[in-house]
Structures are given as structure tokens and as C-alpha cells.
Amino acid sequence: MAEIDFEKELRRAVDTGKAEFGYRTSEKSMLLGKGKMLVTSAGLPARQKEKLSHVAGLSGIPVYDSDKSALKLGSICGKPFPVTAMVVLEPGKSKILAAAAPKKQ
């Protein structure tokens, strides 16, 4: 399978699909069973990352741990604010969900 350009696909998912941003918003969405994928930044504190990963696991949502900072992740998404965590609700025309497939076990 060809390597997926995560940054490009993430931007396409935000532009053509639906996504929610922020730690608390992401947690609430996943608890309600919404979401196809969780994306976390490198700057998210370990305790919060563990909690979001746990909730995602309970909801069966794949997690992508980005090595990008929150500011860089926000920039990739075209947002004027840092993004520590986000949930992709609808991927739109992107292939973002394939990026988390290898990490899923």
C-alpha cells in the first residue's frame, strides 16, 4: 500500500468532511459514539492522551498520535489556534482513516 501523506489528508478531511477540535469536545464526541478517528498532538499532556486513548478504545475509534506540535497541527488544519486533539467525524473526500489502520490492533 502506498504511503499516505497524513498532513494533506488531514487538511482534506477538515475541508471536505466534518471534524471537531479540542480536548473536551473530542472526549464528549467519542463518549457519544461519534467520530471515525482521533488525532492527538505531541504537546498533549500524557495523562490527557491516556484518557482520550482509553475513551477511543472503548468506542472502537482508531487513534493517530501525531508527532506535530499543537500549533503545527492547527496550522495544518487551517485554524488560527493550536489543536491538541481532534476527532474526525466524517472523512469527506480524504483517505485519512487509512493512516490509522496500521496502528489499529
C-alpha positions in Angstrom: 0.0 0.0 0.0 1.3 3.5 -0.9 2.4 5.8 1.9 -0.3 8.3 2.8 0.6 12.0 3.2 -1.0 12.5 6.6 -0.9 16.3 6.6 -2.5 16.6 3.2 -5.2 14.0 4.0 -5.9 15.7 7.4 -6.4 19.1 5.7 -8.7 17.4 3.1 -10.7 15.8 5.8 -11.2 19.2 7.6 -12.1 20.9 4.3 -14.5 18.3 2.8 -15.7 16.4 5.9 -16.5 17.2 9.5 -14.1 17.5 12.4 -14.3 18.8 16.0 -11.4 20.3 17.8 -10.3 20.4 21.4 -9.7 18.0 24.2 -13.1 18.3 25.9 -15.1 18.4 22.7 -13.2 15.3 21.4 -13.9 13.4 24.6 -17.6 14.2 24.6 -17.9 13.3 20.9 -16.3 9.9 21.5 -18.4 9.2 24.6 -21.5 9.8 22.4 -20.2 7.3 19.9 -19.4 9.9 17.2 -16.2 10.0 15.3 -14.2 7.9 13.0 -10.7 8.8 14.1 -8.9 10.6 17.0 -5.8 12.7 16.2 -3.6 14.0 19.1 -0.7 16.4 19.0 2.7 15.8 20.5 2.1 18.6 23.0 -0.9 16.9 24.7 0.0 16.0 28.3 0.4 12.3 28.8 -2.4 12.0 31.3 -4.9 13.6 28.9 -3.6 11.5 26.0 -4.1 8.3 28.0 -7.6 9.3 28.9 -8.6 10.1 25.3 -6.9 6.9 24.0 -8.9 4.9 26.6 -12.2 6.5 25.6 -11.4 6.0 21.9 -10.6 2.3 22.7 -14.0 1.9 24.4 -15.7 3.5 21.5 -13.7 1.5 18.9 -12.2 4.6 17.4 -8.7 4.4 15.9 -6.1 6.8 17.3 -3.4 8.6 15.4 -0.6 10.1 17.6 0.9 12.9 15.6 4.5 14.0 16.1 3.4 17.6 15.3 3.0 20.3 17.9 -0.4 21.7 18.7 0.4 24.9 16.9 1.6 23.0 13.8 -1.5 20.7 13.9 -3.7 23.8 14.0 -1.8 25.3 11.0 -2.2 22.0 9.0 -6.0 22.2 9.7 -6.1 25.8 8.6 -7.1 27.0 12.1 -5.7 30.1 13.8 -5.4 28.3 17.1 -3.4 25.4 18.5 -5.1 22.0 18.2 -4.2 19.5 20.9 -6.8 16.9 20.0 -9.4 16.5 17.3 -12.0 14.0 16.2 -12.7 13.3 12.5 -16.5 12.9 12.4 -16.7 12.5 8.6 -13.6 12.0 6.4 -15.2 13.6 3.4 -13.0 13.0 0.3 -9.9 12.2 2.3 -8.2 8.9 2.9 -7.4 9.9 6.5 -8.8 6.7 8.0 -6.2 4.6 6.2 -3.5 6.4 8.2 -4.7 4.9 11.5 -5.3 1.4 10.1 -1.7 0.1 10.6 -1.7 1.3 14.3 -5.0 -0.5 15.0 -4.5 -3.8 16.7 
